[in-house]
Amino acid sequence: MADENLEKEIASALRRRLEVIGDRALRESDPGRQLAELRAVSERIAALEARLPATVHPQLRHYFERCSYDKALEWIEREGLTGSLR
């Protein structure tokens, strides 16, 4: 259950990161605010990453270590946190 909640939290934070990056209106009207929002969501992702269980799939851990967040989100949506280790 805890892993499912963490999985949802991480996926939500990764989606939010994409929203912030893709917010063209915010970038044009207030780039400083966009940067602050990106920084905040990045810190949230790092905090959640620190809570990853030991059973997390090595490929997913690799994506986080390399900050390949788009790939991490795709993995989570397809495989979950542990993937084929379940």
C-alpha positions as CSV (number, residue, x, y, z in Angstrom):
1,M,0.0,0.0,0.0
2,A,2.8,2.4,0.9
3,D,4.5,1.7,-2.4
4,E,1.3,2.4,-4.3
5,N,0.9,5.8,-2.6
6,L,4.5,6.6,-3.3
7,E,4.1,5.6,-6.9
8,K,1.1,7.9,-7.2
9,E,3.0,10.8,-5.6
10,I,6.0,10.4,-7.8
11,A,3.9,10.1,-11.0
12,S,2.0,13.2,-9.9
13,A,5.2,15.2,-9.3
14,L,6.7,14.1,-12.6
15,R,3.5,15.1,-14.4
16,R,3.5,18.5,-12.6
17,R,7.1,19.0,-13.8
18,L,6.0,18.5,-17.4
19,E,3.1,21.0,-16.9
20,V,5.5,23.6,-15.5
21,I,8.0,23.2,-18.3
22,G,5.2,23.3,-20.9
23,D,3.5,26.4,-19.5
24,R,4.3,28.8,-22.2
25,A,2.1,31.5,-20.9
26,L,3.8,31.5,-17.5
27,R,7.2,31.4,-19.2
28,E,6.4,34.5,-21.2
29,S,4.6,36.4,-18.5
30,D,6.7,35.5,-15.4
31,P,9.8,33.4,-16.1
32,G,11.0,33.8,-12.6
33,R,7.9,32.3,-11.2
34,Q,8.1,29.4,-13.7
35,L,11.7,28.8,-12.6
36,A,10.6,28.9,-8.9
37,E,7.8,26.4,-9.6
38,L,10.2,24.1,-11.5
39,R,12.7,24.3,-8.6
40,A,9.9,23.4,-6.1
41,V,8.7,20.4,-8.1
42,S,12.3,19.2,-8.7
43,E,12.9,19.3,-4.9
44,R,9.7,17.4,-4.4
45,I,10.8,14.7,-6.9
46,A,14.2,14.5,-5.2
47,A,12.5,14.0,-1.8
48,L,10.3,11.3,-3.2
49,E,13.2,9.6,-5.0
50,A,14.9,9.3,-1.6
51,R,11.9,7.2,-0.4
52,L,12.2,4.7,-3.2
53,P,12.1,1.2,-1.8
54,A,15.0,-1.2,-2.1
55,T,12.8,-3.3,-4.5
56,V,12.6,-0.5,-7.1
57,H,13.6,-1.8,-10.5
58,P,17.2,-1.0,-11.3
59,Q,16.2,0.6,-14.7
60,L,13.9,3.0,-12.9
61,R,16.5,3.8,-10.4
62,H,18.9,4.5,-13.3
63,Y,16.4,7.0,-14.8
64,F,16.1,8.9,-11.5
65,E,19.9,8.9,-11.0
66,R,20.3,10.4,-14.5
67,C,17.4,12.8,-14.1
68,S,15.6,11.2,-17.0
69,Y,12.3,12.1,-15.6
70,D,10.3,11.7,-18.8
71,K,11.5,8.1,-19.0
72,A,10.9,7.5,-15.3
73,L,7.3,8.7,-15.7
74,E,6.8,6.4,-18.8
75,W,8.2,3.5,-16.8
76,I,6.0,4.1,-13.7
77,E,2.9,4.4,-15.9
78,R,3.8,1.2,-17.7
79,E,5.5,-1.0,-15.0
80,G,5.0,0.7,-11.6
81,L,7.9,1.1,-9.2
82,T,9.2,-2.4,-9.1
83,G,8.4,-3.5,-12.7
84,S,9.2,-7.1,-13.4
85,L,10.5,-7.5,-9.8
86,R,6.9,-7.9,-8.5
